[in-house]
């Protein structure tokens, strides 16, 4: 396990312990799979990833626990099937490209100058209605290379 993965697992374990929850091997496997993914994964994706070693019902319970403590966040924009990824406090700020045909979701990180421009745009939009944004998330719908 590399240093980044070890740090990630220590952070997740700390969050779970703070809530009185054990960091079981199954939870560790789910976190590792989400960390290794290029984008959010559904429970079905995780089930395929684990090749039946972890029952789907266990994956659902694990995701539920991890979501309750803020380790994972759901993304519902993909054909009404929830996909999950690690929370930004673990992975860093990023955005998503969502394929409207197959439901694929890819993470993208904007260059610092583009991210600043987006922050300014979000602040400007908020100020038009006396709203003070604290964060933003950008999802761009379209077609992935395989569905184009």
N, C-alpha and C positions, 0 to 999 in steps of 0.2 A: 504494500500500500504506500503510495507516495505521500509526501508531506501535506499537500493540499487536501487529499482525501482524508488523511488522519485528522486534520484540523476541522474539516466539514463534519466528520463523525463525532468529534468531541463537542462541537457546537450543538449538533442535534441532540446528542445524549444529554448535554447540560440543560437544554430546553425541556426535554422530556422529564428529567429528574426534578427540575423546578416545579413540574406539575404532578409529581408523584407517580410517574409512569416509567416502566423499565424500557430500556433500549434493547429489544429482543433481536435475535439473529434475523428473523423475518423482516422486522422493521428496518434493520440495517441493510438487508438486501434490496428492499424497495427504495430506500434513500440512495443506495449506490446505483441502481438502475436509472433513477431519475437524474442523478448527477451526470451519468455517462451519456444521456440522451441529448440529441440536438434540438429537442423541443418537447413540449408537453406530451405525456403519454396517457392513454386511457387505461382503465383496469384490464380491459381485454388485451391491450398491447403488453401490459406487464405480465399477464397470464401466459402469453406466448413467449415472452422473454424468459420466464422461469420454467418453461416446458413442463408444466404440471407439478413441479416440485412444491409450489405453494398453492393451495386451493384458492380459487377465485374469491370465495367467501372471506378467507383470511386477508386477501389483498384489499377487499372492500373495507374490512374492519381496520386494517392498518392505515389505509388512506384517510379514513374518518378520524382516527386518533391523531395522525400527523396534521390534518387540516385543523382540528380543534385547537392545537397548541401553536399553530402558525408556522409550521415547518413546510407545508405544501399549500399551494393555492390552486383553486380550480379555474379552468378556462372553459366557458360554455359556448363559445362562438362557433364551434365546429359541429354542425349537424345535430345539435342538441345532445351530443354525447360529451360528457365531461372528460376533460383531459387534465392531468395534474402535472405540476412542476414544483421544484423547490422554490421557496419564497425568496424574494430579492435580497433579503438580509443575509442570505447564504450564498447567492450566486452573482449578485450585482444587477444593476439596472439594465433592462433590455426590452425589446419590442418583439412583435410577432408578425410573420407572414402566414396567412391562412388560405389554404386552397379551398375554393368553394365547390370543387368537384369531388375530391377524395377525402377532404378533411385534414390533410397533412398540415402540421403547424411547425414552422421553423423559427428559431430564435434569431434575432438580428441585434447587433449593437451598433449604434450610430457613432460616427466620429464625434469627438468632443465639440467641434464647432457646430455641427448639425444638432447635437443634443442641446446646446445652449440656445440655438435659434428656436428649437421646439419649445424649450422652457419659456422663452420670451413670448412666443405665440400663445401658449397656454395661459400665461399671466395676463396677456392682453385680452384674450377671450373672457377670462374670469372677471377682469375689471369692468367689462361692459355690463355686467349684471351684479356688480358688487360682491363677487365671489372670490375667495382667496384660495386658489389651488395649493395643495400640499404635495401632490405627486401627479404623475400622468402615466398612462399606458397606451401605446399605439398598436392597433391591430390593423393590418392592411390586407383586405380580401382580394383575391385574384386566383390565378391558376398556376400551380407549380409546374416545373419543367416537364414532368411526366404527363400532365393533363393539358398542357398548352395546345 
